[in-house]
Amino acid sequence: MKLMQLYASLKSELQAIEDQMALTVTSDLPILSETSLHLLKAGGKRIRPVLVLLAGKFGDYSLETLKKVAVPLELIHMATLVHDDVIDDADTRRGQLTVKSKWDNRIAMFTGDYIYAKALTVVTELDKPRIHQILSGTIVQVCIGEMEQIRDFFNVDQSVRNYLRRIRRKTALLIAISCQLGAIATGAPAKVSNALYRFGYNLGMNFQIMDDLLDLCGTEKAIGKPPGSDLRQGNITLPVLYALQEDAIRDRLLGEIEAIKVADGRSDSTAAVKLVRSSKGIKEAERMADRYIAKALQALDSLPDIPAKRNLTDIARFVAKRSY
């Protein structure tokens, strides 16, 4: 089953999750409802809810139970995006104005906090302390990852290892526990939930590296924001780190990055993007992404041979080749 067919087969379940997310963030305060629903209405891949649903197929599948995992995970992801847009001073997200751009920074920060809090009210409906422990621990790690990213803005001397540790916290862990918690919530065996965690972790690492590649190689129409946005914000990603290792372009690229830094993000990053595209950094980052996808697929080997396993394989292959 290909990806569009998979989403079509899960249409009713995903709509139920979508409806529950909207209901969860709706507030008696009109502006809070409006800001909270703003990003939700812009859509998204909903990869985390899909992973929760598929992981639940390995246990005693229950949509009512899985909604209490999928909804908070996607809302937590959305809350981080609202906060990220303030930190990055981003004007657009998914082709729409960001909350901070349409309203202001203070409204955006409180909106993100509110979405976080509402997400936690949903998961507490599950009488499974292990799920609460995993989720709360992951939120701590996500926050650390966000702080590490701020600390490393324009840090051209950071190592690849630092970058990988940061994206593990910022992105991979939330995708990993989407798989893990979907299995735990439906009573799947520990060896299954552990294998699904490994799948999700490696998928998440690939997902973020591909995001960073698309920021440099994609089009504004495809990715919903101007190419080179990461560089303008000072976020030194994997392709840039690899490009900086090339003696032939290092000095020029350092100069372009410094010019962006001095201009406080208002400088055009086109020249820097062109340098990275001309380097071996793109191919090196692609190879790293491929290694993570190979590990993700390997993690599926021990799982029962049910349709959900094949669906997860299709998702991994799509994520590895996506253009948006």
Secondary structure, 3 states (H helix, E strand, C coil): CCHHHHHHHCHHHHHHHHHHHHHHHCCCCHHHHHHHHHHHHCCCCCHHHHHHHHHHCCCCCCHHHHHHHHHHHHHHHHHHHHHHHHHCCCCEECCEECHHHHCCHHHHHHHHHHHHHHHHHHHCCCCCHHHHHHHHHHHHHHHHHHHHHHHCCCCCCCCHHHHHHHHHHHHHHHHHHHHHHHHHHCCCCHHHHHHHHHHHHHHHHHHHHHHHHHHHHCCHHHHCCCCCHHHHHCCCCHHHHHHCCCHHHHHHHHHHHHHHHHCCCCCCCHHHHHHHHHCCHHHHHHHHHHHHHHHHHHHCCCCCCCHHHHHHHHHHHHHHHCCC
